[in-house]
């Protein structure tokens, strides 16, 4: 069981080249701000105390937009053109100083509800799990929360298969939290994905 209060950190991976999108995803407009700023704000509103944004392609542009945001660090992945998401996560995790549980997610998911982050964390607090995923209709989604028991394995993994293979080591210590938050599955790889996100967000706004 979890013996100490959870100090939440977050790693947002924004190092990719947005090649399928045709536009630079982190800086696309969203809710009167940008994709990357909204993703950071959602984490902060969920009580995340320490956020690391891993940049690569057009990194200085992202830095210019987010440098004034509090409790946010920026780390550069020089291998962004060839590396995978795990490499960026490793760089980000290496910058975490005080958090003992860290949300891991791509930076192009700006609509995930604050309540989803909270539910995932409460599950870890309640069960002492090493890993917690939200699930939507039975499928694992973002953001995954990993406890400090996983940190060393993530940081030192050098085989193929990425984060998925690393976390398989903790299958017996993994919990799943069913949510109804459709945004858990809304990343924006293509222009069509982006338009669907914008349309969905407008629909949600009219219901509020």
Rosetta blueprint (number, residue, H / E / L):
1 X L
2 X L
3 X L
4 X L
5 X L
6 X L
7 X L
8 X E
9 X E
10 X E
11 X E
12 X E
13 X E
14 X E
15 X L
16 X L
17 X L
18 X L
19 X L
20 X L
21 X L
22 X L
23 X L
24 X L
25 X H
26 X H
27 X H
28 X L
29 X E
30 X E
31 X L
32 X L
33 X E
34 X E
35 X H
36 X H
37 X H
38 X H
39 X H
40 X H
41 X H
42 X H
43 X H
44 X H
45 X H
46 X L
47 X L
48 X L
49 X L
50 X E
51 X E
52 X E
53 X E
54 X E
55 X E
56 X L
57 X L
58 X L
59 X H
60 X H
61 X H
62 X H
63 X H
64 X H
65 X H
66 X H
67 X L
68 X L
69 X L
70 X L
71 X L
72 X E
73 X E
74 X E
75 X E
76 X E
77 X L
78 X L
79 X L
80 X L
81 X L
82 X L
83 X L
84 X L
85 X H
86 X H
87 X H
88 X H
89 X H
90 X H
91 X H
92 X H
93 X H
94 X L
95 X L
96 X L
97 X L
98 X L
99 X L
100 X L
101 X E
102 X E
103 X E
104 X E
105 X E
106 X E
107 X L
108 X L
109 X L
110 X L
111 X L
112 X L
113 X L
114 X H
115 X H
116 X H
117 X H
118 X H
119 X H
120 X H
121 X H
122 X H
123 X H
124 X H
125 X H
126 X H
127 X H
128 X L
129 X L
130 X L
131 X E
132 X E
133 X E
134 X E
135 X E
136 X E
137 X L
138 X L
139 X E
140 X E
141 X E
142 X E
143 X E
144 X E
145 X E
146 X E
147 X E
148 X H
149 X H
150 X H
151 X H
152 X H
153 X H
154 X H
155 X H
156 X H
157 X L
158 X L
159 X L
160 X L
161 X L
162 X H
163 X H
164 X H
165 X H
166 X H
167 X H
168 X H
169 X L
170 X L
171 X H
172 X H
173 X H
174 X E
175 X E
176 X E
177 X E
178 X E
179 X L
180 X L
181 X L
182 X H
183 X H
184 X H
185 X H
186 X L
187 X L
188 X L
189 X L
190 X L
191 X H
192 X H
193 X H
194 X H
195 X H
196 X H
197 X H
198 X H
199 X H
200 X H
201 X H
202 X H
203 X H
204 X H
205 X H
206 X H
207 X H
208 X L
